[in-house]
Amino acid sequence: MSQLEIIVALVVIVVLAIGCEVIADKVGVPQILVLLAVGFASGVPSWGLDPDAVLGDLLFPFISIAVAVILFEGGMSLRFDELRGGVHRPVRRLLTGGVAITWLAGAAVIGPIVGVDSQIAVLMGAILVVTGPTVVTPMLEFIGLKGRAASTLRWEGILVDPIGAILGVLVLHAVANGESFTNLEGVWTFVSSVAWGGVVGVVLAAALIAVLKWGNLGKHLDVLTTLALVLGAFALGELLREDSGFVSATVMGVILANQTVVETTHIHDFKQIVGKMLIGVLFIILSARITPSGLVGAAPEGLLLSAILIFAVRPLATFLSTVRTTLTYRERAFVAGLAPRGIIAASVASIAAISLRETDLNGVSQIVPVTFVVIVTTVTFYGLVTPILARVLGLLDDEERKSEPKADADAGVVDAP
C-alpha cells in the first residue's frame, strides 16, 4: 500500500470507530454490536479495508498496547469499598475456580462441537474464559444495576481480562511448541507472570503518585505523564516476564483509583475517552480481518457453543464459585446470567490464529470466526435478556436492595472462605 492509502485507511478506521460509538449511544444498543457489524462490513473485499496491509508487523504490537491502556482505564473504575459486604470472596472464587471450570468445561465441549484437535480446544477454552470491562461495564450502566451483584461483575470483568490473556498466551505457547498442559512448569509460569506484573504495577504506580504529588506538572502534563508510565509499566512487565504487562497496567489503574494522595478525576476522564476510542478501533480492525464466508461457516458451531456457555458453563461456574457467600440467590442468579465476551477474547484469538497458521493442527482456521460468533451471540443475548432478568429478580428495587432480606440468601450465607 502507498503512504496515502495507509493514511486514508487509518482515518477511515478511526472515523468508523467514533461513528459507531455515536450511533450506538443514540440508538440505545450495545456499542460492540454496531462496531462488529460495521467492522465485518468494512472487511468485505469490495470495500478494501485490510488491517494487515495497513499496519503490517505493527498490527499485534498495537493491539497489545491498546489493550494495556484499556485495562488501565478499567482498573481505574475499581474501588476497594465495593468489596465490602463479602463481595471479595465471590470475586476471588470466580477468578480462580470459576476461571478453571469455564476453561475446562469449555475445552471439553469445543472439541466435539467445532471439530478441532484437542490442543486447539484447550486453547479456545482458555481464550473464552474472559468477560471484560468493554462489555460488562456498559451493560451494567445501561441496566442501572448497583449493589453487590454489580460490584462482583465489575471486579470480575476487569481482573479476569489480564488473567485470561496470560492464560490464553501461555496455552498458545504450549500448543505452538508441542508441550504438555499437565506439567507444573506451566502453573509456575502463570503464577510468576502474574506476580511479576503485580510488582511492576505497584512500583510504577508509586512512582506515578510521587510525580503527580510533587511534580506540580499541571493537569495536561499529569495525563501525559500517566499515559507514559502506563505504557512503561506494560513494556517493563513484558521485558521481565512475557505476558505480564497486562497485569502491570491493570494493577496501576486499581492503585491509582484507590489512593488518596492525589486527585485523579481529570486523568480518569481522559482515559475513559481514550479507552472508548481504542475499543472502537480494535473492534473495527479485528472484525475487518474476518471474511463473511468464514463467519457464516462458523455460525452453527459458534451458536451451539454460545448456548452451552450461556446456559450451562456460566451457571455452573458461578454457583460453584459463590456457594456459601453473602450473595443472595437472586444476586447469584444475575451474576450467572451475565458473561459476554469482549475485546480480550477477540485479540488473543487473532494472535493465536496468526501464530499457529504454519502448523498442521486441525482447526486453526476456526479459532477466530468461532470466537467472534461467540462474542456477537453472547453480547446480543445478554444485552437483551439481562435488563429483564434484573427486573424479574427484583435487583432494581432500591428499597429491596437496602433491606437485603436474609430469607433469600443461601442457607450457608456465612462469609466462609
Helices and strands as residue ranges (DSSP letters): H 3-27, H 31-42, H 51-55, G 56-58, H 59-75, G 80-83, H 88-93, I 94-98, H 99-110, I 111-115, H 118-127, H 133-143, H 148-177, H 184-214, H 219-240, H 245-258, H 265-288, H 292-308, I 309-313, H 314-322, H 329-336, H 343-355, G 364-366, H 367-392, H 398-403, G 406-408
